[in-house]
Amino acid sequence: LGPGKAFDTDQYFIVCCNILGSCYGSAGPESLRPGYDENNPESHRNISPKIPKNKQNQPIYGIDFPDVSVRDTVRLQLLLLKNELK
């Protein structure tokens, strides 16, 4: 990726989409829940025992993370192409 390379940015406008829920995406089941300070273990004390936690006892989405299908991802990519990248 870059000028003169296989994906030449001097010739092409390159768009890469994250896949929500993927281990390569922006967020997934193992992601920390927002609203908790990962650097402050004291902020984890009042967390409901029902909320999933990682090995460091930090609150994560776990099974509460929404199901995201391939169809969902492709639909969002198509909407991006049709509506945002005119």
BALOBA-1460 file (C-alpha; in Angstrom, 3 decimals):
// residues 86
<rec num="1" residu="l" x="0.000" y="0.000" z="0.000"/>
<rec num="2" residu="g" x="1.487" y="3.312" z="-1.082"/>
<rec num="3" residu="p" x="2.807" y="5.249" z="-4.077"/>
<rec num="4" residu="g" x="4.223" y="2.905" z="-6.719"/>
<rec num="5" residu="k" x="3.248" y="-0.235" z="-4.805"/>
<rec num="6" residu="a" x="0.672" y="-2.937" z="-5.642"/>
<rec num="7" residu="f" x="-2.112" y="-0.786" z="-4.212"/>
<rec num="8" residu="d" x="-0.885" y="2.503" z="-5.651"/>
<rec num="9" residu="t" x="-2.325" y="5.431" z="-3.681"/>
<rec num="10" residu="d" x="-1.235" y="7.807" z="-6.458"/>
<rec num="11" residu="q" x="-3.677" y="5.987" z="-8.770"/>
<rec num="12" residu="y" x="-6.394" y="4.704" z="-6.464"/>
<rec num="13" residu="f" x="-8.475" y="5.892" z="-3.522"/>
<rec num="14" residu="i" x="-8.162" y="3.005" z="-1.056"/>
<rec num="15" residu="v" x="-10.853" y="2.309" z="1.562"/>
<rec num="16" residu="c" x="-10.472" y="-0.345" z="4.255"/>
<rec num="17" residu="c" x="-13.444" y="-1.238" z="6.435"/>
<rec num="18" residu="n" x="-13.151" y="-2.705" z="9.909"/>
<rec num="19" residu="i" x="-15.372" y="-5.646" z="10.676"/>
<rec num="20" residu="l" x="-17.247" y="-5.194" z="13.932"/>
<rec num="21" residu="g" x="-16.884" y="-8.260" z="16.123"/>
<rec num="22" residu="s" x="-13.796" y="-9.564" z="14.340"/>
<rec num="23" residu="c" x="-10.546" y="-10.017" z="16.190"/>
<rec num="24" residu="y" x="-9.201" y="-7.528" z="13.608"/>
<rec num="25" residu="g" x="-12.112" y="-5.076" z="13.960"/>
<rec num="26" residu="s" x="-12.569" y="-2.081" z="16.204"/>
<rec num="27" residu="a" x="-14.576" y="-3.889" z="18.903"/>
<rec num="28" residu="g" x="-15.571" y="-7.426" z="19.746"/>
<rec num="29" residu="p" x="-16.676" y="-9.702" z="22.579"/>
<rec num="30" residu="e" x="-13.283" y="-9.439" z="24.294"/>
<rec num="31" residu="s" x="-13.306" y="-5.612" z="24.185"/>
<rec num="32" residu="l" x="-13.483" y="-3.758" z="27.476"/>
<rec num="33" residu="r" x="-16.864" y="-2.273" z="28.241"/>
<rec num="34" residu="p" x="-16.902" y="1.526" z="28.049"/>
<rec num="35" residu="g" x="-17.271" y="3.457" z="31.270"/>
<rec num="36" residu="y" x="-14.737" y="1.491" z="33.263"/>
<rec num="37" residu="d" x="-11.190" y="2.688" z="33.845"/>
<rec num="38" residu="e" x="-8.896" y="-0.156" z="32.802"/>
<rec num="39" residu="n" x="-5.996" y="1.435" z="34.698"/>
<rec num="40" residu="n" x="-7.944" y="1.707" z="37.940"/>
<rec num="41" residu="p" x="-8.876" y="-1.691" z="39.416"/>
<rec num="42" residu="e" x="-10.861" y="0.098" z="42.142"/>
<rec num="43" residu="s" x="-13.399" y="1.167" z="39.485"/>
<rec num="44" residu="h" x="-14.189" y="-2.537" z="38.916"/>
<rec num="45" residu="r" x="-15.423" y="-3.209" z="42.446"/>
<rec num="46" residu="n" x="-19.032" y="-2.119" z="41.895"/>
<rec num="47" residu="i" x="-19.520" y="-4.133" z="38.722"/>
<rec num="48" residu="s" x="-22.444" y="-6.527" z="38.728"/>
<rec num="49" residu="p" x="-21.337" y="-10.165" z="39.024"/>
<rec num="50" residu="k" x="-23.468" y="-10.864" z="35.928"/>
<rec num="51" residu="i" x="-21.166" y="-8.801" z="33.687"/>
<rec num="52" residu="p" x="-18.517" y="-10.949" z="31.935"/>
<rec num="53" residu="k" x="-14.905" y="-10.260" z="32.862"/>
<rec num="54" residu="n" x="-11.532" y="-11.113" z="31.341"/>
<rec num="55" residu="k" x="-8.624" y="-12.830" z="33.127"/>
<rec num="56" residu="q" x="-7.588" y="-9.496" z="34.626"/>
<rec num="57" residu="n" x="-11.106" y="-9.157" z="36.123"/>
<rec num="58" residu="q" x="-11.915" y="-6.254" z="33.790"/>
<rec num="59" residu="p" x="-15.479" y="-5.943" z="32.456"/>
<rec num="60" residu="i" x="-15.856" y="-7.036" z="28.824"/>
<rec num="61" residu="y" x="-18.820" y="-7.404" z="26.468"/>
<rec num="62" residu="g" x="-18.547" y="-11.195" z="26.333"/>
<rec num="63" residu="i" x="-21.815" y="-12.885" z="25.388"/>
<rec num="64" residu="d" x="-23.569" y="-9.498" z="25.601"/>
<rec num="65" residu="f" x="-21.839" y="-8.432" z="22.375"/>
<rec num="66" residu="p" x="-24.407" y="-8.362" z="19.541"/>
<rec num="67" residu="d" x="-24.318" y="-10.984" z="16.820"/>
<rec num="68" residu="v" x="-22.921" y="-9.541" z="13.591"/>
<rec num="69" residu="s" x="-23.334" y="-11.600" z="10.420"/>
<rec num="70" residu="v" x="-21.434" y="-11.498" z="7.141"/>
<rec num="71" residu="r" x="-24.662" y="-10.150" z="5.618"/>
<rec num="72" residu="d" x="-24.627" y="-7.254" z="8.127"/>
<rec num="73" residu="t" x="-21.026" y="-6.437" z="7.245"/>
<rec num="74" residu="v" x="-21.582" y="-6.555" z="3.472"/>
<rec num="75" residu="r" x="-24.751" y="-4.444" z="3.806"/>
<rec num="76" residu="l" x="-22.798" y="-1.762" z="5.698"/>
<rec num="77" residu="q" x="-20.008" y="-1.819" z="3.112"/>
<rec num="78" residu="l" x="-22.563" y="-1.402" z="0.320"/>
<rec num="79" residu="l" x="-24.188" y="1.522" z="2.157"/>
<rec num="80" residu="l" x="-20.749" y="3.084" z="2.547"/>
<rec num="81" residu="l" x="-20.106" y="2.782" z="-1.183"/>
<rec num="82" residu="k" x="-23.554" y="4.046" z="-2.217"/>
<rec num="83" residu="n" x="-24.032" y="6.885" z="0.266"/>
<rec num="84" residu="e" x="-20.679" y="8.068" z="1.549"/>
<rec num="85" residu="l" x="-18.159" y="7.501" z="-1.239"/>
<rec num="86" residu="k" x="-19.964" y="9.211" z="-4.109"/>
